[in-house]
Amino acid sequence: ITCNKNTIPNDPASPFVTSGIRLGSAAGTSRGFNAADFTEIGKIIALVLKNPGDCCAVAEAKERVAKLCKAYPMYPGLDK
């Protein structure tokens, strides 16, 4: 997942003051993630954002990300 600063439509602030973010999903799509997997990714991101500084939340997020990555290896067959 890539992330960069982005403007929000109808934001009264100057376009040079980015008030939002854009999340890119090309890497997940290339791996074969489906809609349910992207929902899981959103939930993982929300878990960490809602619990700043919580080591347990970060550990849980890492486990869930590892599970997704294992289900969709980047280069199938190379791990053998």
PDB file of N, CA, C and O in Angstrom, chain B, residues numbered from 101:
ATOM      1  N   ILE B 101       0.862  -1.174   0.000  1.00  0.00           N
ATOM      2  CA  ILE B 101       0.000   0.000   0.000  1.00  0.00           C
ATOM      3  C   ILE B 101       0.902   1.228   0.000  1.00  0.00           C
ATOM      4  O   ILE B 101       1.822   1.346   0.808  1.00  0.00           O
ATOM      5  N   THR B 102       0.618   2.127  -0.914  1.00  0.00           N
ATOM      6  CA  THR B 102       1.350   3.381  -0.929  1.00  0.00           C
ATOM      7  C   THR B 102       0.469   4.472  -0.335  1.00  0.00           C
ATOM      8  O   THR B 102      -0.758   4.384  -0.380  1.00  0.00           O
ATOM      9  N   CYS B 103       1.090   5.476   0.210  1.00  0.00           N
ATOM     10  CA  CYS B 103       0.350   6.569   0.833  1.00  0.00           C
ATOM     11  C   CYS B 103       1.039   7.881   0.493  1.00  0.00           C
ATOM     12  O   CYS B 103       2.260   7.998   0.597  1.00  0.00           O
ATOM     13  N   ASN B 104       0.247   8.863   0.086  1.00  0.00           N
ATOM     14  CA  ASN B 104       0.799  10.191  -0.119  1.00  0.00           C
ATOM     15  C   ASN B 104      -0.220  11.238   0.291  1.00  0.00           C
ATOM     16  O   ASN B 104      -1.415  10.958   0.388  1.00  0.00           O
ATOM     17  N   LYS B 105       0.269  12.450   0.531  1.00  0.00           N
ATOM     18  CA  LYS B 105      -0.621  13.553   0.908  1.00  0.00           C
ATOM     19  C   LYS B 105      -1.433  13.957  -0.317  1.00  0.00           C
ATOM     20  O   LYS B 105      -0.944  13.912  -1.445  1.00  0.00           O
ATOM     21  N   ASN B 106      -2.672  14.350  -0.079  1.00  0.00           N
ATOM     22  CA  ASN B 106      -3.546  14.718  -1.170  1.00  0.00           C
ATOM     23  C   ASN B 106      -4.564  15.740  -0.686  1.00  0.00           C
ATOM     24  O   ASN B 106      -4.866  15.803   0.506  1.00  0.00           O
ATOM     25  N   THR B 107      -5.086  16.531  -1.595  1.00  0.00           N
ATOM     26  CA  THR B 107      -6.135  17.474  -1.215  1.00  0.00           C
ATOM     27  C   THR B 107      -7.473  16.748  -1.140  1.00  0.00           C
ATOM     28  O   THR B 107      -7.663  15.701  -1.759  1.00  0.00           O
ATOM     29  N   ILE B 108      -8.378  17.311  -0.386  1.00  0.00           N
ATOM     30  CA  ILE B 108      -9.724  16.773  -0.253  1.00  0.00           C
ATOM     31  C   ILE B 108     -10.649  17.666  -1.087  1.00  0.00           C
ATOM     32  O   ILE B 108     -10.563  18.891  -1.004  1.00  0.00           O
ATOM     33  N   PRO B 109     -11.532  17.059  -1.888  1.00  0.00           N
ATOM     34  CA  PRO B 109     -12.440  17.881  -2.688  1.00  0.00           C
ATOM     35  C   PRO B 109     -13.220  18.880  -1.824  1.00  0.00           C
ATOM     36  O   PRO B 109     -13.674  18.545  -0.729  1.00  0.00           O
ATOM     37  N   ASN B 110     -13.365  20.079  -2.319  1.00  0.00           N
ATOM     38  CA  ASN B 110     -14.100  21.163  -1.658  1.00  0.00           C
ATOM     39  C   ASN B 110     -13.458  21.638  -0.361  1.00  0.00           C
ATOM     40  O   ASN B 110     -14.112  22.293   0.451  1.00  0.00           O
ATOM     41  N   ASP B 111     -12.187  21.315  -0.162  1.00  0.00           N
ATOM     42  CA  ASP B 111     -11.484  21.782   1.034  1.00  0.00           C
ATOM     43  C   ASP B 111     -11.245  23.284   0.897  1.00  0.00           C
ATOM     44  O   ASP B 111     -10.712  23.729  -0.120  1.00  0.00           O
ATOM     45  N   PRO B 112     -11.627  24.068   1.896  1.00  0.00           N
ATOM     46  CA  PRO B 112     -11.437  25.512   1.802  1.00  0.00           C
ATOM     47  C   PRO B 112      -9.972  25.951   1.883  1.00  0.00           C
ATOM     48  O   PRO B 112      -9.642  27.080   1.520  1.00  0.00           O
ATOM     49  N   ALA B 113      -9.104  25.071   2.352  1.00  0.00           N
ATOM     50  CA  ALA B 113      -7.686  25.416   2.456  1.00  0.00           C
ATOM     51  C   ALA B 113      -7.040  25.451   1.072  1.00  0.00           C
ATOM     52  O   ALA B 113      -7.573  24.894   0.112  1.00  0.00           O
ATOM     53  N   SER B 114      -5.914  26.096   0.986  1.00  0.00           N
ATOM     54  CA  SER B 114      -5.160  26.188  -0.265  1.00  0.00           C
ATOM     55  C   SER B 114      -4.772  24.789  -0.751  1.00  0.00           C
ATOM     56  O   SER B 114      -4.541  23.900   0.069  1.00  0.00           O
ATOM     57  N   PRO B 115      -4.695  24.575  -2.075  1.00  0.00           N
ATOM     58  CA  PRO B 115      -4.253  23.275  -2.598  1.00  0.00           C
ATOM     59  C   PRO B 115      -2.828  22.922  -2.177  1.00  0.00           C
ATOM     60  O   PRO B 115      -2.415  21.765  -2.260  1.00  0.00           O
ATOM     61  N   PHE B 116      -2.084  23.925  -1.727  1.00  0.00           N
ATOM     62  CA  PHE B 116      -0.717  23.668  -1.272  1.00  0.00           C
ATOM     63  C   PHE B 116      -0.679  23.158   0.168  1.00  0.00           C
ATOM     64  O   PHE B 116       0.375  22.759   0.663  1.00  0.00           O
ATOM     65  N   VAL B 117      -1.842  23.174   0.840  1.00  0.00           N
ATOM     66  CA  VAL B 117      -1.960  22.639   2.196  1.00  0.00           C
ATOM     67  C   VAL B 117      -2.784  21.357   2.078  1.00  0.00           C
ATOM     68  O   VAL B 117      -4.014  21.394   2.038  1.00  0.00           O
ATOM     69  N   THR B 118      -2.093  20.243   2.024  1.00  0.00           N
ATOM     70  CA  THR B 118      -2.816  18.979   1.853  1.00  0.00           C
ATOM     71  C   THR B 118      -3.403  18.540   3.182  1.00  0.00           C
ATOM     72  O   THR B 118      -2.697  18.457   4.187  1.00  0.00           O
ATOM     73  N   SER B 119      -4.683  18.262   3.181  1.00  0.00           N
ATOM     74  CA  SER B 119      -5.363  17.903   4.420  1.00  0.00           C
ATOM     75  C   SER B 119      -5.829  16.450   4.422  1.00  0.00           C
ATOM     76  O   SER B 119      -6.483  16.010   5.368  1.00  0.00           O
ATOM     77  N   GLY B 120      -5.503  15.719   3.393  1.00  0.00           N
ATOM     78  CA  GLY B 120      -5.930  14.327   3.324  1.00  0.00           C
ATOM     79  C   GLY B 120      -4.797  13.433   2.857  1.00  0.00           C
ATOM     80  O   GLY B 120      -3.680  13.890   2.613  1.00  0.00           O
ATOM     81  N   ILE B 121      -5.105  12.156   2.738  1.00  0.00           N
ATOM     82  CA  ILE B 121      -4.138  11.196   2.214  1.00  0.00           C
ATOM     83  C   ILE B 121      -4.802  10.383   1.107  1.00  0.00           C
ATOM     84  O   ILE B 121      -6.026  10.279   1.035  1.00  0.00           O
ATOM     85  N   ARG B 122      -3.982   9.822   0.266  1.00  0.00           N
ATOM     86  CA  ARG B 122      -4.446   8.917  -0.778  1.00  0.00           C
ATOM     87  C   ARG B 122      -3.726   7.600  -0.573  1.00  0.00           C
ATOM     88  O   ARG B 122      -2.503   7.570  -0.440  1.00  0.00           O
ATOM     89  N   LEU B 123      -4.479   6.513  -0.547  1.00  0.00           N
ATOM     90  CA  LEU B 123      -3.891   5.188  -0.409  1.00  0.00           C
ATOM     91  C   LEU B 123      -3.965   4.488  -1.762  1.00  0.00           C
ATOM     92  O   LEU B 123      -5.034   4.406  -2.367  1.00  0.00           O
ATOM     93  N   GLY B 124      -2.834   3.988  -2.228  1.00  0.00           N
ATOM     94  CA  GLY B 124      -2.789   3.278  -3.503  1.00  0.00           C
ATOM     95  C   GLY B 124      -2.811   1.780  -3.285  1.00  0.00           C
ATOM     96  O   GLY B 124      -2.213   1.269  -2.338  1.00  0.00           O
ATOM     97  N   SER B 125      -3.498   1.085  -4.161  1.00  0.00           N
ATOM     98  CA  SER B 125      -3.695  -0.350  -3.955  1.00  0.00           C
ATOM     99  C   SER B 125      -3.113  -1.228  -5.057  1.00  0.00           C
ATOM    100  O   SER B 125      -3.400  -2.424  -5.100  1.00  0.00           O
ATOM    101  N   ALA B 126      -2.310  -0.667  -5.939  1.00  0.00           N
ATOM    102  CA  ALA B 126      -1.799  -1.448  -7.071  1.00  0.00           C
ATOM    103  C   ALA B 126      -1.034  -2.697  -6.626  1.00  0.00           C
ATOM    104  O   ALA B 126      -1.183  -3.756  -7.235  1.00  0.00           O
ATOM    105  N   ALA B 127      -0.229  -2.589  -5.587  1.00  0.00           N
ATOM    106  CA  ALA B 127       0.558  -3.741  -5.139  1.00  0.00           C
ATOM    107  C   ALA B 127      -0.346  -4.868  -4.628  1.00  0.00           C
ATOM    108  O   ALA B 127      -0.078  -6.041  -4.885  1.00  0.00           O
ATOM    109  N   GLY B 128      -1.396  -4.520  -3.918  1.00  0.00           N
ATOM    110  CA  GLY B 128      -2.333  -5.543  -3.438  1.00  0.00           C
ATOM    111  C   GLY B 128      -3.098  -6.184  -4.577  1.00  0.00           C
ATOM    112  O   GLY B 128      -3.326  -7.394  -4.582  1.00  0.00           O
ATOM    113  N   THR B 129      -3.490  -5.373  -5.536  1.00  0.00           N
ATOM    114  CA  THR B 129      -4.192  -5.900  -6.704  1.00  0.00           C
ATOM    115  C   THR B 129      -3.283  -6.851  -7.471  1.00  0.00           C
ATOM    116  O   THR B 129      -3.724  -7.908  -7.922  1.00  0.00           O
ATOM    117  N   SER B 130      -2.017  -6.477  -7.619  1.00  0.00           N
ATOM    118  CA  SER B 130      -1.054  -7.335  -8.326  1.00  0.00           C
ATOM    119  C   SER B 130      -0.865  -8.668  -7.624  1.00  0.00           C
ATOM    120  O   SER B 130      -0.614  -9.687  -8.268  1.00  0.00           O
ATOM    121  N   ARG B 131      -0.984  -8.660  -6.309  1.00  0.00           N
ATOM    122  CA  ARG B 131      -0.839  -9.904  -5.542  1.00  0.00           C
ATOM    123  C   ARG B 131      -2.085 -10.763  -5.597  1.00  0.00           C
ATOM    124  O   ARG B 131      -2.036 -11.947  -5.264  1.00  0.00           O
ATOM    125  N   GLY B 132      -3.209 -10.182  -6.014  1.00  0.00           N
ATOM    126  CA  GLY B 132      -4.442 -10.948  -6.114  1.00  0.00           C
ATOM    127  C   GLY B 132      -5.431 -10.711  -4.988  1.00  0.00           C
ATOM    128  O   GLY B 132      -6.396 -11.462  -4.847  1.00  0.00           O
ATOM    129  N   PHE B 133      -5.207  -9.668  -4.176  1.00  0.00           N
ATOM    130  CA  PHE B 133      -6.146  -9.369  -3.098  1.00  0.00           C
ATOM    131  C   PHE B 133      -7.535  -9.139  -3.678  1.00  0.00           C
ATOM    132  O   PHE B 133      -7.679  -8.567  -4.759  1.00  0.00           O
ATOM    133  N   ASN B 134      -8.552  -9.589  -2.956  1.00  0.00           N
ATOM    134  CA  ASN B 134      -9.932  -9.371  -3.381  1.00  0.00           C
ATOM    135  C   ASN B 134     -10.570  -8.305  -2.485  1.00  0.00           C
ATOM    136  O   ASN B 134      -9.910  -7.737  -1.614  1.00  0.00           O
ATOM    137  N   ALA B 135     -11.848  -8.045  -2.707  1.00  0.00           N
ATOM    138  CA  ALA B 135     -12.536  -6.985  -1.958  1.00  0.00           C
ATOM    139  C   ALA B 135     -12.486  -7.232  -0.451  1.00  0.00           C
ATOM    140  O   ALA B 135     -12.287  -6.296   0.323  1.00  0.00           O
ATOM    141  N   ALA B 136     -12.663  -8.469  -0.035  1.00  0.00           N
ATOM    142  CA  ALA B 136     -12.620  -8.792   1.402  1.00  0.00           C
ATOM    143  C   ALA B 136     -11.226  -8.529   1.979  1.00  0.00           C
ATOM    144  O   ALA B 136     -11.098  -8.095   3.124  1.00  0.00           O
ATOM    145  N   ASP B 137     -10.193  -8.790   1.191  1.00  0.00           N
ATOM    146  CA  ASP B 137      -8.825  -8.543   1.653  1.00  0.00           C
ATOM    147  C   ASP B 137      -8.575  -7.041   1.825  1.00  0.00           C
ATOM    148  O   ASP B 137      -7.910  -6.626   2.774  1.00  0.00           O
ATOM    149  N   PHE B 138      -9.105  -6.235   0.913  1.00  0.00           N
ATOM    150  CA  PHE B 138      -8.936  -4.790   1.047  1.00  0.00           C
ATOM    151  C   PHE B 138      -9.741  -4.245   2.227  1.00  0.00           C
ATOM    152  O   PHE B 138      -9.334  -3.271   2.861  1.00  0.00           O
ATOM    153  N   THR B 139     -10.868  -4.864   2.518  1.00  0.00           N
ATOM    154  CA  THR B 139     -11.617  -4.497   3.726  1.00  0.00           C
ATOM    155  C   THR B 139     -10.783  -4.796   4.958  1.00  0.00           C
ATOM    156  O   THR B 139     -10.738  -3.994   5.891  1.00  0.00           O
ATOM    157  N   GLU B 140     -10.123  -5.947   4.969  1.00  0.00           N
ATOM    158  CA  GLU B 140      -9.238  -6.308   6.076  1.00  0.00           C
ATOM    159  C   GLU B 140      -8.093  -5.302   6.203  1.00  0.00           C
ATOM    160  O   GLU B 140      -7.740  -4.905   7.313  1.00  0.00           O
ATOM    161  N   ILE B 141      -7.518  -4.891   5.086  1.00  0.00           N
ATOM    162  CA  ILE B 141      -6.441  -3.899   5.119  1.00  0.00           C
ATOM    163  C   ILE B 141      -6.943  -2.608   5.750  1.00  0.00           C
ATOM    164  O   ILE B 141      -6.248  -2.009   6.570  1.00  0.00           O
ATOM    165  N   GLY B 142      -8.135  -2.176   5.377  1.00  0.00           N
ATOM    166  CA  GLY B 142      -8.715  -0.969   5.969  1.00  0.00           C
ATOM    167  C   GLY B 142      -8.901  -1.107   7.468  1.00  0.00           C
ATOM    168  O   GLY B 142      -8.650  -0.167   8.222  1.00  0.00           O
ATOM    169  N   LYS B 143      -9.341  -2.279   7.899  1.00  0.00           N
ATOM    170  CA  LYS B 143      -9.533  -2.521   9.336  1.00  0.00           C
ATOM    171  C   LYS B 143      -8.198  -2.521  10.081  1.00  0.00           C
ATOM    172  O   LYS B 143      -8.113  -2.052  11.216  1.00  0.00           O
ATOM    173  N   ILE B 144      -7.166  -3.049   9.438  1.00  0.00           N
ATOM    174  CA  ILE B 144      -5.833  -3.056  10.058  1.00  0.00           C
ATOM    175  C   ILE B 144      -5.325  -1.622  10.204  1.00  0.00           C
ATOM    176  O   ILE B 144      -4.802  -1.250  11.255  1.00  0.00           O
ATOM    177  N   ILE B 145      -5.477  -0.825   9.158  1.00  0.00           N
ATOM    178  CA  ILE B 145      -5.046   0.574   9.218  1.00  0.00           C
ATOM    179  C   ILE B 145      -5.807   1.301  10.321  1.00  0.00           C
ATOM    180  O   ILE B 145      -5.211   2.041  11.104  1.00  0.00           O
ATOM    181  N   ALA B 146      -7.126   1.093  10.387  1.00  0.00           N
ATOM    182  CA  ALA B 146      -7.951   1.743  11.412  1.00  0.00           C
ATOM    183  C   ALA B 146      -7.524   1.316  12.816  1.00  0.00           C
ATOM    184  O   ALA B 146      -7.496   2.144  13.728  1.00  0.00           O
ATOM    185  N   LEU B 147      -7.196   0.050  13.001  1.00  0.00           N
ATOM    186  CA  LEU B 147      -6.754  -0.451  14.306  1.00  0.00           C
ATOM    187  C   LEU B 147      -5.555   0.349  14.805  1.00  0.00           C
ATOM    188  O   LEU B 147      -5.519   0.769  15.961  1.00  0.00           O
ATOM    189  N   VAL B 148      -4.582   0.556  13.936  1.00  0.00           N
ATOM    190  CA  VAL B 148      -3.365   1.267  14.345  1.00  0.00           C
ATOM    191  C   VAL B 148      -3.654   2.758  14.557  1.00  0.00           C
ATOM    192  O   VAL B 148      -3.173   3.356  15.520  1.00  0.00           O
ATOM    193  N   LEU B 149      -4.443   3.357  13.650  1.00  0.00           N
ATOM    194  CA  LEU B 149      -4.730   4.787  13.784  1.00  0.00           C
ATOM    195  C   LEU B 149      -5.561   5.103  15.031  1.00  0.00           C
ATOM    196  O   LEU B 149      -5.406   6.165  15.635  1.00  0.00           O
ATOM    197  N   LYS B 150      -6.434   4.183  15.406  1.00  0.00           N
ATOM    198  CA  LYS B 150      -7.288   4.413  16.577  1.00  0.00           C
ATOM    199  C   LYS B 150      -6.577   4.120  17.898  1.00  0.00           C
ATOM    200  O   LYS B 150      -7.092   4.440  18.970  1.00  0.00           O
ATOM    201  N   ASN B 151      -5.397   3.514  17.817  1.00  0.00           N
ATOM    202  CA  ASN B 151      -4.658   3.139  19.023  1.00  0.00           C
ATOM    203  C   ASN B 151      -3.209   3.596  18.944  1.00  0.00           C
ATOM    204  O   ASN B 151      -2.298   2.769  18.969  1.00  0.00           O
ATOM    205  N   PRO B 152      -2.987   4.903  18.848  1.00  0.00           N
ATOM    206  CA  PRO B 152      -1.600   5.385  18.714  1.00  0.00           C
ATOM    207  C   PRO B 152      -0.743   5.004  19.920  1.00  0.00           C
ATOM    208  O   PRO B 152      -1.141   5.180  21.072  1.00  0.00           O
ATOM    209  N   GLY B 153       0.427   4.486  19.623  1.00  0.00           N
ATOM    210  CA  GLY B 153       1.359   4.127  20.685  1.00  0.00           C
ATOM    211  C   GLY B 153       1.060   2.808  21.380  1.00  0.00           C
ATOM    212  O   GLY B 153       1.764   2.434  22.317  1.00  0.00           O
ATOM    213  N   ASP B 154       0.034   2.101  20.939  1.00  0.00           N
ATOM    214  CA  ASP B 154      -0.350   0.835  21.570  1.00  0.00           C
ATOM    215  C   ASP B 154       0.428  -0.308  20.924  1.00  0.00           C
ATOM    216  O   ASP B 154       0.146  -0.698  19.791  1.00  0.00           O
ATOM    217  N   CYS B 155       1.393  -0.834  21.642  1.00  0.00           N
ATOM    218  CA  CYS B 155       2.250  -1.908  21.119  1.00  0.00           C
ATOM    219  C   CYS B 155       1.461  -3.168  20.784  1.00  0.00           C
ATOM    220  O   CYS B 155       1.800  -3.880  19.839  1.00  0.00           O
ATOM    221  N   CYS B 156       0.414  -3.448  21.548  1.00  0.00           N
ATOM    222  CA  CYS B 156      -0.410  -4.632  21.282  1.00  0.00           C
ATOM    223  C   CYS B 156      -1.169  -4.490  19.969  1.00  0.00           C
ATOM    224  O   CYS B 156      -1.298  -5.454  19.215  1.00  0.00           O
ATOM    225  N   ALA B 157      -1.669  -3.295  19.697  1.00  0.00           N
ATOM    226  CA  ALA B 157      -2.377  -3.052  18.433  1.00  0.00           C
ATOM    227  C   ALA B 157      -1.420  -3.192  17.260  1.00  0.00           C
ATOM    228  O   ALA B 157      -1.780  -3.759  16.228  1.00  0.00           O
ATOM    229  N   VAL B 158      -0.210  -2.682  17.408  1.00  0.00           N
ATOM    230  CA  VAL B 158       0.794  -2.795  16.351  1.00  0.00           C
ATOM    231  C   VAL B 158       1.159  -4.261  16.125  1.00  0.00           C
ATOM    232  O   VAL B 158       1.282  -4.700  14.981  1.00  0.00           O
ATOM    233  N   ALA B 159       1.330  -5.007  17.193  1.00  0.00           N
ATOM    234  CA  ALA B 159       1.662  -6.436  17.075  1.00  0.00           C
ATOM    235  C   ALA B 159       0.532  -7.189  16.376  1.00  0.00           C
ATOM    236  O   ALA B 159       0.781  -8.043  15.526  1.00  0.00           O
ATOM    237  N   GLU B 160      -0.704  -6.868  16.738  1.00  0.00           N
ATOM    238  CA  GLU B 160      -1.854  -7.514  16.089  1.00  0.00           C
ATOM    239  C   GLU B 160      -1.890  -7.158  14.603  1.00  0.00           C
ATOM    240  O   GLU B 160      -2.144  -8.018  13.760  1.00  0.00           O
ATOM    241  N   ALA B 161      -1.638  -5.906  14.292  1.00  0.00           N
ATOM    242  CA  ALA B 161      -1.632  -5.471  12.892  1.00  0.00           C
ATOM    243  C   ALA B 161      -0.565  -6.217  12.098  1.00  0.00           C
ATOM    244  O   ALA B 161      -0.812  -6.654  10.974  1.00  0.00           O
ATOM    245  N   LYS B 162       0.611  -6.360  12.682  1.00  0.00           N
ATOM    246  CA  LYS B 162       1.696  -7.075  11.998  1.00  0.00           C
ATOM    247  C   LYS B 162       1.318  -8.522  11.719  1.00  0.00           C
ATOM    248  O   LYS B 162       1.616  -9.049  10.647  1.00  0.00           O
ATOM    249  N   GLU B 163       0.662  -9.164  12.680  1.00  0.00           N
ATOM    250  CA  GLU B 163       0.228 -10.556  12.493  1.00  0.00           C
ATOM    251  C   GLU B 163      -0.788 -10.659  11.363  1.00  0.00           C
ATOM    252  O   GLU B 163      -0.717 -11.569  10.538  1.00  0.00           O
ATOM    253  N   ARG B 164      -1.721  -9.733  11.329  1.00  0.00           N
ATOM    254  CA  ARG B 164      -2.755  -9.762  10.301  1.00  0.00           C
ATOM    255  C   ARG B 164      -2.178  -9.473   8.918  1.00  0.00           C
ATOM    256  O   ARG B 164      -2.605 -10.069   7.928  1.00  0.00           O
ATOM    257  N   VAL B 165      -1.215  -8.565   8.849  1.00  0.00           N
ATOM    258  CA  VAL B 165      -0.546  -8.278   7.569  1.00  0.00           C
ATOM    259  C   VAL B 165       0.245  -9.502   7.107  1.00  0.00           C
ATOM    260  O   VAL B 165       0.208  -9.859   5.929  1.00  0.00           O
ATOM    261  N   ALA B 166       0.958 -10.141   8.030  1.00  0.00           N
ATOM    262  CA  ALA B 166       1.733 -11.334   7.680  1.00  0.00           C
ATOM    263  C   ALA B 166       0.826 -12.439   7.145  1.00  0.00           C
ATOM    264  O   ALA B 166       1.192 -13.152   6.211  1.00  0.00           O
ATOM    265  N   LYS B 167      -0.347 -12.576   7.734  1.00  0.00           N
ATOM    266  CA  LYS B 167      -1.311 -13.588   7.279  1.00  0.00           C
ATOM    267  C   LYS B 167      -1.757 -13.300   5.842  1.00  0.00           C
ATOM    268  O   LYS B 167      -1.840 -14.212   5.019  1.00  0.00           O
ATOM    269  N   LEU B 168      -2.041 -12.037   5.550  1.00  0.00           N
ATOM    270  CA  LEU B 168      -2.425 -11.673   4.179  1.00  0.00           C
ATOM    271  C   LEU B 168      -1.283 -11.935   3.199  1.00  0.00           C
ATOM    272  O   LEU B 168      -1.495 -12.488   2.120  1.00  0.00           O
ATOM    273  N   CYS B 169      -0.085 -11.538   3.581  1.00  0.00           N
ATOM    274  CA  CYS B 169       1.066 -11.722   2.696  1.00  0.00           C
ATOM    275  C   CYS B 169       1.355 -13.198   2.450  1.00  0.00           C
ATOM    276  O   CYS B 169       1.756 -13.583   1.351  1.00  0.00           O
ATOM    277  N   LYS B 170       1.155 -14.010   3.458  1.00  0.00           N
ATOM    278  CA  LYS B 170       1.369 -15.453   3.300  1.00  0.00           C
ATOM    279  C   LYS B 170       0.323 -16.058   2.374  1.00  0.00           C
ATOM    280  O   LYS B 170       0.628 -16.962   1.597  1.00  0.00           O
ATOM    281  N   ALA B 171      -0.903 -15.565   2.453  1.00  0.00           N
ATOM    282  CA  ALA B 171      -1.979 -16.085   1.600  1.00  0.00           C
ATOM    283  C   ALA B 171      -1.778 -15.700   0.136  1.00  0.00           C
ATOM    284  O   ALA B 171      -2.243 -16.397  -0.766  1.00  0.00           O
ATOM    285  N   TYR B 172      -1.080 -14.581  -0.093  1.00  0.00           N
ATOM    286  CA  TYR B 172      -0.846 -14.090  -1.447  1.00  0.00           C
ATOM    287  C   TYR B 172       0.635 -13.783  -1.634  1.00  0.00           C
ATOM    288  O   TYR B 172       1.022 -12.615  -1.643  1.00  0.00           O
ATOM    289  N   PRO B 173       1.470 -14.813  -1.784  1.00  0.00           N
ATOM    290  CA  PRO B 173       2.909 -14.558  -1.920  1.00  0.00           C
ATOM    291  C   PRO B 173       3.215 -13.743  -3.183  1.00  0.00           C
ATOM    292  O   PRO B 173       2.567 -13.895  -4.218  1.00  0.00           O
ATOM    293  N   MET B 174       4.208 -12.888  -3.062  1.00  0.00           N
ATOM    294  CA  MET B 174       4.565 -12.020  -4.179  1.00  0.00           C
ATOM    295  C   MET B 174       5.091 -12.836  -5.357  1.00  0.00           C
ATOM    296  O   MET B 174       4.760 -12.554  -6.509  1.00  0.00           O
ATOM    297  N   TYR B 175       5.897 -13.829  -5.074  1.00  0.00           N
ATOM    298  CA  TYR B 175       6.456 -14.691  -6.100  1.00  0.00           C
ATOM    299  C   TYR B 175       6.190 -16.133  -5.719  1.00  0.00           C
ATOM    300  O   TYR B 175       7.052 -16.788  -5.134  1.00  0.00           O
ATOM    301  N   PRO B 176       4.989 -16.645  -6.048  1.00  0.00           N
ATOM    302  CA  PRO B 176       4.638 -18.022  -5.665  1.00  0.00           C
ATOM    303  C   PRO B 176       5.696 -19.021  -6.161  1.00  0.00           C
ATOM    304  O   PRO B 176       6.173 -18.928  -7.292  1.00  0.00           O
ATOM    305  N   GLY B 177       6.043 -19.957  -5.306  1.00  0.00           N
ATOM    306  CA  GLY B 177       6.994 -20.988  -5.668  1.00  0.00           C
ATOM    307  C   GLY B 177       8.426 -20.693  -5.293  1.00  0.00           C
ATOM    308  O   GLY B 177       9.243 -21.611  -5.223  1.00  0.00           O
ATOM    309  N   LEU B 178       8.756 -19.435  -5.048  1.00  0.00           N
ATOM    310  CA  LEU B 178      10.131 -19.104  -4.695  1.00  0.00           C
ATOM    311  C   LEU B 178      10.460 -19.387  -3.240  1.00  0.00           C
ATOM    312  O   LEU B 178      11.628 -19.412  -2.854  1.00  0.00           O
ATOM    313  N   ASP B 179       9.431 -19.599  -2.436  1.00  0.00           N
ATOM    314  CA  ASP B 179       9.676 -19.849  -1.009  1.00  0.00           C
ATOM    315  C   ASP B 179       9.940 -21.323  -0.729  1.00  0.00           C
ATOM    316  O   ASP B 179      10.067 -21.719   0.430  1.00  0.00           O
ATOM    317  N   LYS B 180      10.022 -22.116  -1.746  1.00  0.00           N
ATOM    318  CA  LYS B 180      10.225 -23.570  -1.563  1.00  0.00           C
ATOM    319  C   LYS B 180      11.666 -23.943  -1.694  1.00  0.00           C
ATOM    320  O   LYS B 180      12.014 -25.117  -1.570  1.00  0.00           O
TER     321      LYS B 180
END
